[in-house]
Amino acid sequence: MPIYSSQTAPFELSSITRNPLTPFNFSPELQKYLTGRTLLLDELAVFHEMLEEHIAHGYVGWYQGLHDPNGKYTCGRCGNKAKHLFAEFPCSRCGNSCVYCRNCIMMGRVSSCSKLYTWTGPHYEFSHKQNSLAWTGTLSEAQAAASQKAIEAVEQNNELLVWAVCGAGKTEILFQAIEKALQTGKRICLATPRTDVVLELVPRFRKAFPQTEIAALYGGSDERNLAGQLIISTTHQLFRFQDALDVLIIDEVDAFPYSADYSLQAASQKSRKHISSRIYLTATPSAALKNEVKSGKLESTIIPARFHRNPIPLPRIVWCGNWEKSLRKKRIPKKLLNWISFRLQNNSIPFLIFFPTIKIMELALPLFQSLHEDIAAVHAEDPNRKETVVSLREGRVPGLLTTTILERGVTIPRLEVAVLGAESLIFTESALVQIAGRVGRKADFPTGNVTFFHYGKTEAMLAAVRHIRTMNKHAEERGLFG
Amino acid sequence: MKYCLYCGNQLENNITWVSILGRESKDPSFCEECTAGLEKISGERCKVCSRSLDRLDESFIIEDLCLDCHRWEREPEWQRVLNKNLSLYTYNDFLKDLIARFKYRGDYILIKGFKKMLFEVSKQLTFDIAVPIPLSSERLLERGFNQSEAGLITIGLDPVHALTRIHSEKQSKKTRHERIQHEQVFSIVSGMDIQGKRVLILDDIYTTGSTLRHAAKMLKEAGAEEVSSITLARG
């Protein structure tokens, strides 16, 4: 599995086809929409009638959908090169057998006869003014230091890793840097792996930058026609941009799908301008990123403390015997049973129990429901995931069983968490740190219980505890508590 | 290395005599979990449309027909127009997403995952020619292929383009009544001789049966002896 590296090269594109530029009364709408984007004809439906003359005058050019220098295909949009992710079909558009990319098929089919159109005239210039920050909150000491670093990265077109613990207040750190960028006419994208996060961030940014054109882009978004000086998007949407961004901020840079998907990394390189800044946000940087920091290739800033100035709760590691066997015998391991009973009885503390697989979780669900009938389970393919989490937040269910899908992005007051089968390989150091990071996020309830129930201690479990302890120690030394 | 045609996960390599002898099918396939998402229609089925009668309320079953087919069959105009329909799977959320990716996103190769099942079902019907449900030229250009034709080609049949479309496809926006009652959307391509032929038609989904019956009616009026159909899904 490739690990995110700031050094990933953008992929090779076919050369652009375009006419020489001849003066012409071009469409400012098309200019604004297509500057920095590469789009399929279907995505330009509104502009179909004017496309031809813009091409004739050299204001719009195109790349071939697929690039095949020596019989090896590369998708011109997503950079996919994996042979098994290309297929063939009898194409009624060109009348030939066309090869198409299956990696980005959900964004519309790129095939060998497709063209990816882009603006080749004078680029659209975003406004320099009217972009002031309306946010009036204050930053903690640690946030302020990180914010200053982010401003410098934007001004100097540098790279920066912001290593901030879960609950540090990452979004606020970005405000001033984004304001600086907007006021110099720069175009910014904040990309995050999940649509949920886009939907949560957009209203916060609209409030913080009320005069700025902000586009929320994700699968099914109705703002796809907005150019957006500030773009808040899922990472997949980066596929549609090329040479567009002055500032690219990548949230949860260690998370799926970045860490697993080469084409996303390459596309994020494609989407930014040659001279531009990149800011990576994470609570759990990969070994590769840490090495880049160590060797001096990558500037970094660490926020070891939460905004509410309390340490992150340290996980407890508890041996619970062969839990899988006892679940199959329809028994909840005794120590976990005690843990749950305590939470159900004492003022009903909301809880999450993480399972290594959906199968085992579903097998166990009836056992837990015999303790309390409202206990429910959520997993990645669950269409009602959001509502179920809301019902936990609102106290309508006492607790949830879940897979690692809820390891990030969940904030529920007083929440406590347990991991069952913490020795499973899916619970990496970063997964366990993220899971522990769900607890004690609110200033009113800054503590809480985190327990890793296991049948054999792993290095990942120990590393996760060390990780949290080191961050807490670091924060104490910098006087960030109390 | 083999990957699931739908979710893209690596397929587990089960070593069997078939695989050792290199007799494994080269066709792409779905993984165990995706296969489990597909609900085969089985048990008691409607004699005409093959809808499962097991899960249908008593009041919607009339003898060995579902209420829908009963209503069609009692109209003299529609009686025995569609000889028999065979659908492979119940149109559940999983198949809905899969068909949407195949048809609207244009992931053509997904049809190959149904090759074996479609082939087996086609053997239960007797026919001389196979006719695809046509798309309008705009829709064909938009999608790049015709999903019905893709199904026929996949099981090695040579599609005979006997039908053409005279109205738009926007079926999903209409009520049942509008869909059933509205005028004929197909016509016969001139010069097509289907006199006395037994015809197979294939479509992705059977919802009200209106599309298939309109197509069948056109074919029967042009002289077809009998028209049967296959669909991936039964809504």
Boltz contact constraints between the chains, C-beta under 6 A:
constraints:
  - contact:
      token1: [A, 84]
      token2: [B, 3]
      max_distance: 6.0
  - contact:
      token1: [A, 87]
      token2: [B, 109]
      max_distance: 6.0
  - contact:
      token1: [A, 89]
      token2: [B, 108]
      max_distance: 6.0
  - contact:
      token1: [A, 89]
      token2: [B, 145]
      max_distance: 6.0
  - contact:
      token1: [A, 91]
      token2: [B, 144]
      max_distance: 6.0
  - contact:
      token1: [A, 92]
      token2: [B, 140]
      max_distance: 6.0
  - contact:
      token1: [A, 92]
      token2: [B, 144]
      max_distance: 6.0
  - contact:
      token1: [A, 92]
      token2: [B, 145]
      max_distance: 6.0
  - contact:
      token1: [A, 93]
      token2: [B, 144]
      max_distance: 6.0
  - contact:
      token1: [A, 105]
      token2: [B, 105]
      max_distance: 6.0
  - contact:
      token1: [A, 105]
      token2: [B, 107]
      max_distance: 6.0
  - contact:
      token1: [A, 106]
      token2: [B, 105]
      max_distance: 6.0
  - contact:
      token1: [A, 109]
      token2: [B, 106]
      max_distance: 6.0
